Amino acid sequence: QAPQVVMTLPLLEGTDGVQKMSKSLGNYIGINDPPDEIFGRTMSIPDGLITKYFELATDVPIGEIERLREAMASDRTPHAYLFVGPGGVGRRTTALAFARTLLCLTPGDERSESAGPSGGRTACGVCQSCKLIDSGTHPDLHVIRKELAQYHDDAAVRDRKMQELSIDVIRTFLIAPAGLTGAYGHGKVFIVLEAELMSAAAQNALLKTLEEPPPGVTIILIARQSQQMLATTQSRCWAVRFAALPQDFVVSRLTAAGVGQDEAGFWARFTDGSVGEGSRLAAQGLYELKRDIIERLGEPQAGPVELGEHLAKSSDALAEQIVKDAKKDQGIELSKLLASRRAAGVMLRLIASAYSDALHQSSGAGGAISNADQGGPIKALSQRFGPQRLAEIIEQLSVYETLLWRNVNPRTVWDNVALTCCSATPLEVS
């Protein structure tokens, strides 16, 4: 008899926390369902059950989840957290689910079956507080981002370039409201996005609130890397670390959302396992732009002047799309300058991925490359430039991204990018 392989998987509980997940029972979440239905059903899942799903679907160490669950069960939750990890892997989603539980007016039984072996409070999902969080309008849930500067009372603050999370934003939108009584008497939750962008002054101003917050106030800092933050800030927070998601999982999520298989595979590799970032980049229609740029780099039909013009126009078009998306998805007026820098950053990363893949092949390293869907152009780059020249190009591309944040004329930068890509000329712009 031929050898047989048996795989055992945990039986997934349905969203009711009682029966196994089944379409016939209606206690499931379909990945092809409309987004509003997926969101509504997800937010209605008891928080104790969410932790079980989280253990199965992510690489976050179970010990981290268990620590949070045990703290919730004993009502000894810390008042300051630092959620660290790459974007698009569940940091913000977890923070919102946690806030929902903390602010729930009628939390479930701490020892209910759905709460798991360690117990833990669960949001009811039906009270006024839960409904307000689901709709994004809860007065006691504050999401802090650097773009709030545009709503500051001081015109000088509004006119600044929003490159960092400034002390003015932290004082006005976090420290000051933290001292006020909550609208529903169940405390307040502040979620700080891109916390690693807080200036040193902002972090120092926040230290006292982190260490001794007003009663009922919980602060959750979300950052990509804790090393970018002051040690004094880190020491006052309970760190929860999030890992990148498996690339196969990212591919499955993207293809379920209608993204093609080749494109999904590229975004999974390019983003290092981030569903959120992969979905965002795919939604911006960047895959065709990526393919066009790499084809031009691999088999140049025109000189650096034409390539520079093409890159500059593509960057401007992407910046316009980023402004529209920010207004539509987040309700914020993103400055054209900041959008231009973000667009250029994404394009430079896409370009650098081609030369990184070429260096990978040229040096004889094994393993998969990000642009596996465009093997021809990557091979051409690896044959045209040796490992040393490819490494120089990659290094120079990182310099150009830095220059864009120093107010160097974008067209000048793109002209130099084109020259570097075509000839590996390590130009310097000042």
C-alpha positions in Angstrom: 0.0 0.0 0.0 1.3 3.5 -0.9 2.3 5.7 2.0 -0.4 7.9 3.3 -0.2 11.3 4.9 -2.7 12.4 7.6 -3.0 16.1 8.6 -4.8 17.1 11.7 -6.2 20.5 12.2 -8.1 22.1 15.1 -11.9 22.1 14.6 -12.7 25.8 14.2 -15.6 27.0 16.3 -18.3 29.0 14.6 -18.8 32.7 15.3 -21.5 31.8 17.8 -18.9 30.1 20.0 -21.1 27.0 20.3 -21.1 24.9 17.2 -18.5 24.1 14.6 -18.1 26.7 11.8 -20.5 25.8 9.0 -22.1 27.7 6.1 -25.3 25.7 6.7 -25.5 26.9 10.3 -24.8 30.5 9.3 -22.0 30.9 11.9 -19.2 31.5 9.5 -17.5 34.4 7.8 -17.2 34.0 4.0 -14.0 35.6 2.5 -16.1 36.3 -0.7 -18.9 38.1 1.3 -19.3 41.9 0.9 -16.8 43.8 3.0 -19.5 45.3 5.2 -20.8 41.9 6.1 -17.3 40.6 6.8 -16.7 43.5 9.1 -20.0 43.2 10.9 -19.7 39.5 11.6 -16.0 39.9 12.7 -16.9 42.6 15.2 -19.7 40.5 16.6 -17.4 37.6 17.6 -16.8 37.3 21.3 -13.3 38.6 22.2 -12.5 35.3 24.0 -13.2 33.4 20.8 -11.2 35.9 18.7 -8.1 35.0 20.7 -8.5 31.4 19.6 -8.8 32.4 15.9 -5.8 34.7 16.4 -3.7 31.8 17.6 -4.5 29.8 14.6 -4.1 32.5 12.0 -1.0 34.4 13.1 2.6 33.8 14.1 2.2 35.9 17.3 3.6 33.7 20.1 0.8 32.1 22.1 2.5 33.3 25.3 1.9 36.9 24.2 -1.8 36.2 23.7 -2.1 34.2 26.9 -0.5 37.1 28.9 -3.1 39.5 27.6 -6.0 37.1 28.2 -4.9 36.3 31.7 -4.6 40.0 32.5 -8.1 40.7 31.2 -9.5 37.8 33.3 -7.9 39.2 36.5 -8.7 42.9 35.7 -5.0 43.6 36.0 -4.6 44.9 32.5 -1.7 47.3 32.0 -2.5 50.8 31.1 0.0 51.2 28.3 0.9 48.8 25.5 3.3 48.8 22.6 2.2 46.7 19.7 5.2 46.1 17.5 5.5 44.5 14.1 5.2 45.0 10.4 2.2 46.8 8.9 -0.8 44.9 7.8 -0.5 41.9 10.2 -3.2 42.7 12.7 -1.8 45.3 15.1 -4.5 47.9 14.6 -7.3 45.3 14.3 -6.2 43.8 17.6 -6.0 47.2 19.3 -9.6 48.0 18.1 -10.9 44.7 19.4 -9.2 45.2 22.7 -10.6 48.8 23.0 -14.1 47.4 22.2 -13.8 45.0 25.2 -12.5 47.7 27.5 -15.2 50.1 26.7 -18.1 47.7 26.5 -21.0 48.7 28.8 -22.2 45.2 29.5 -19.2 42.8 29.1 -19.9 39.1 29.1 -19.2 36.6 31.8 -15.5 36.5 32.6 -15.7 32.7 32.8 -18.0 32.1 29.8 -17.2 29.1 27.6 -16.3 31.3 24.7 -13.7 33.1 26.7 -11.4 30.1 26.7 -9.6 28.2 29.4 -8.1 31.4 30.9 -11.4 33.3 31.0 -11.3 37.0 30.0 -13.9 39.7 29.5 -15.8 39.7 26.3 -17.6 42.6 24.6 -21.3 42.1 24.2 -21.4 43.5 20.7 -24.9 45.0 21.2 -24.6 47.8 23.7 -24.4 51.5 22.6 -20.6 51.5 23.2 -20.0 48.5 21.0 -22.2 49.9 18.2 -20.4 53.2 18.3 -17.0 51.5 18.0 -18.3 49.4 15.1 -19.3 52.6 13.3 -16.1 54.4 14.2 -17.8 57.2 16.2 -17.1 56.3 19.9 -16.3 59.5 21.8 -14.0 57.7 24.2 -12.0 55.9 21.6 -9.3 58.2 20.2 -7.1 57.2 17.2 -4.0 59.5 17.1 -2.2 60.0 13.9 0.3 62.7 12.7 -2.3 64.0 10.2 -4.3 65.4 13.1 -2.0 68.4 12.9 -4.3 69.8 10.2 -7.0 70.1 12.8 -4.9 71.9 15.4 -6.0 75.4 16.7 -2.6 76.8 15.9 -2.2 77.8 12.3 1.6 77.4 12.5 1.1 73.7 13.5 -1.4 73.2 10.6 1.0 74.6 8.1 3.9 72.3 9.1 4.9 69.3 7.0 3.5 66.2 8.7 6.7 64.2 8.7 6.5 63.3 12.4 4.0 62.9 15.2 4.7 66.2 16.9 4.5 67.2 20.5 1.6 69.6 19.6 -0.5 66.7 18.3 0.3 64.5 21.4 -0.5 67.3 23.9 -3.7 68.4 22.2 -5.3 65.1 21.1 -4.0 62.7 23.7 -2.6 64.2 26.9 -5.3 66.9 27.3 -8.4 64.7 26.6 -7.0 61.9 28.7 -7.6 64.1 31.7 -11.3 64.6 30.9 -14.1 62.3 32.1 -15.2 59.7 29.6 -18.6 60.2 27.9 -19.8 56.7 29.0 -18.0 56.3 32.3 -16.0 53.3 31.2 -12.7 55.0 30.7 -10.9 56.0 27.5 -8.7 54.3 25.0 -6.1 56.0 22.9 -4.5 54.2 19.9 -1.4 55.9 18.5 -0.6 55.0 14.9 3.0 55.1 13.6 4.2 55.7 17.2 7.8 55.4 16.0 7.3 58.7 14.3 6.8 60.5 17.6 9.4 63.2 18.1 11.7 62.9 21.1 9.9 65.9 22.6 6.5 64.3 22.1 7.7 61.1 23.7 9.1 62.9 26.7 5.9 64.9 27.1 3.9 61.6 27.1 6.0 59.8 29.7 4.1 61.0 32.7 0.8 60.0 31.2 2.2 56.6 30.2 3.5 56.0 33.7 0.5 57.4 35.7 -2.5 57.8 33.4 -5.8 59.1 34.7 -8.1 56.3 36.0 -9.6 54.2 33.3 -7.3 55.4 30.5 -5.5 52.9 28.3 -2.9 53.9 25.7 -1.9 51.6 22.9 1.2 52.6 20.8 1.4 50.9 17.4 4.9 50.9 15.8 6.9 49.0 13.2 10.1 48.9 15.2 10.5 49.6 18.9 14.2 50.4 18.4 13.1 53.7 16.8 11.6 54.8 20.1 13.1 56.1 23.3 14.0 53.5 25.9 12.1 55.5 28.5 8.9 55.2 26.4 9.4 51.4 25.8 10.0 50.8 29.5 6.6 52.2 30.4 4.7 50.0 28.0 3.8 46.3 27.9 5.2 45.1 24.6 3.2 42.7 22.4 5.1 41.6 19.3 3.5 40.7 15.9 5.2 38.7 13.3 4.9 38.7 9.5 2.1 36.5 8.2 3.0 33.4 6.1 3.2 34.3 2.4 0.9 31.5 1.4 -1.7 33.0 3.8 -1.3 36.5 2.3 -1.6 35.0 -1.2 -4.9 33.2 -0.3 -6.3 36.4 1.2 -5.4 38.5 -1.8 -6.7 36.0 -4.4 -9.9 35.6 -2.4 -10.4 39.4 -2.8 -10.0 39.1 -6.6 -6.3 39.7 -7.0 -4.6 37.5 -9.7 -2.4 34.7 -8.6 0.9 36.2 -10.0 0.1 39.6 -8.6 -0.8 38.2 -5.2 2.4 36.2 -5.1 4.4 39.3 -5.9 2.7 41.5 -3.2 3.1 38.7 -0.6 6.9 38.6 -1.3 7.3 42.4 -1.7 5.6 43.2 1.5 7.2 40.4 3.5 3.9 38.9 4.5 1.6 41.9 5.0 -2.1 41.4 4.1 -2.9 45.1 4.8 -0.1 46.6 2.7 -0.5 44.0 -0.1 -4.2 44.8 -0.3 -3.6 48.6 -0.3 -0.9 48.4 -3.0 -3.0 46.1 -5.2 -6.0 48.4 -4.8 -3.9 51.3 -6.1 -3.3 49.4 -9.3 0.4 49.4 -8.9 1.0 45.9 -10.3 0.8 47.0 -13.9 3.0 50.0 -13.1 5.5 47.7 -11.5 5.6 45.4 -14.5 6.0 48.4 -16.9 8.9 49.8 -14.9 10.8 46.6 -14.6 10.3 45.8 -18.3 11.8 49.2 -19.1 14.7 48.6 -16.7 15.4 45.1 -18.0 15.2 45.8 -21.7 15.7 49.6 -22.1 14.3 50.9 -25.4 15.0 54.5 -24.6 17.6 56.5 -22.9 17.8 57.8 -19.3 16.0 61.1 -20.3 12.9 59.3 -21.5 13.0 57.0 -18.5 13.3 59.9 -16.1 10.3 61.6 -17.6 8.3 58.4 -17.4 9.2 57.8 -13.8 8.4 61.4 -12.8 4.9 61.3 -14.5 4.1 57.9 -13.0 5.1 59.2 -9.5 2.9 62.3 -9.9 -0.1 60.1 -11.0 0.4 57.8 -8.0 0.6 60.8 -5.6 -2.8 62.1 -6.9 -4.2 58.6 -6.3 -2.8 58.6 -2.7 -4.5 61.9 -2.0 -7.8 60.7 -3.2 -7.5 57.4 -1.2 -6.6 59.3 2.0 -9.7 61.5 1.6 -12.0 58.5 0.8 -10.7 55.9 3.3 -9.5 58.1 6.2 -11.3 61.3 5.7 -8.1 63.4 5.8 -6.7 66.0 3.5 -3.2 64.7 2.7 -0.8 67.4 1.4 0.4 67.0 -2.1 4.0 67.2 -0.9 3.6 64.3 1.6 1.7 62.2 -1.0 4.5 62.8 -3.5 7.0 61.6 -1.1 5.0 58.5 -0.3 4.5 57.8 -4.0 8.2 58.2 -4.7 9.0 55.9 -1.8 6.9 53.1 -3.1 8.2 53.5 -6.6 11.8 53.5 -5.4 11.1 50.3 -3.4 9.6 48.7 -6.5 12.7 49.6 -8.6 15.1 48.5 -5.8 13.3 45.1 -5.7 14.3 44.5 -9.3 18.0 45.2 -8.6 17.9 43.2 -5.4 16.5 40.2 -7.3 19.2 40.7 -10.0 21.9 40.8 -7.3 20.4 37.7 -5.8 20.8 35.9 -9.1 24.1 37.4 -10.0 25.7 36.3 -6.8 24.4 32.7 -7.2 22.2 32.8 -4.1 19.3 30.3 -4.1 15.7 30.8 -3.1 12.8 32.7 -4.5 12.9 36.3 -5.7 10.2 39.0 -5.3 9.8 39.5 -9.1 9.5 35.8 -10.0 6.7 36.9 -12.4 9.3 38.8 -14.5 12.2 36.5 -14.7 13.3 37.8 -18.1 14.0 41.4 -17.1 15.6 40.3 -13.9 18.0 38.0 -15.7 18.9 40.8 -18.1 19.8 43.1 -15.2 21.9 40.4 -13.6 23.8 39.9 -16.8 24.3 43.5 -17.6 25.6 44.5 -14.1 27.9 42.5 -11.9 27.2 42.0 -8.1 29.3 45.1 -7.2 27.5 47.5 -9.6 24.1 46.1 -8.6 24.9 46.7 -4.9 26.0 50.3 -5.8 22.7 50.9 -7.6 20.7 49.6 -4.6 22.6 51.8 -2.2 22.2 54.9 -4.4 18.4 54.3 -4.7 18.2 54.5 -0.9 20.1 57.8 -1.0 17.6 59.2 -3.5 14.7 58.4 -1.2 16.4 60.3 1.6 16.9 63.3 -0.8 13.2 63.4 -1.5 12.5 64.1 2.1 15.1 67.0 2.0 13.0 69.0 -0.5 15.3 68.2 -3.4 13.4 68.8 -6.7 11.6 65.5 -7.5 12.3 65.8 -11.2 16.0 66.2 -10.5 15.9 63.1 -8.4 14.0 61.0 -11.0 16.5 62.1 -13.7 19.3 60.9 -11.5 17.4 57.6 -10.7 17.2 57.0 -14.4 20.9 57.6 -15.0 21.8 55.3 -12.1 19.5 52.6 -13.3 20.8 52.7 -16.8 24.5 53.1 -16.2 25.0 52.4 -12.4 26.5 55.9 -12.2 26.6 56.7 -8.5 25.6 60.4 -8.8 25.2 62.6 -5.8 22.5 65.3 -5.6 22.6 68.1 -3.0 
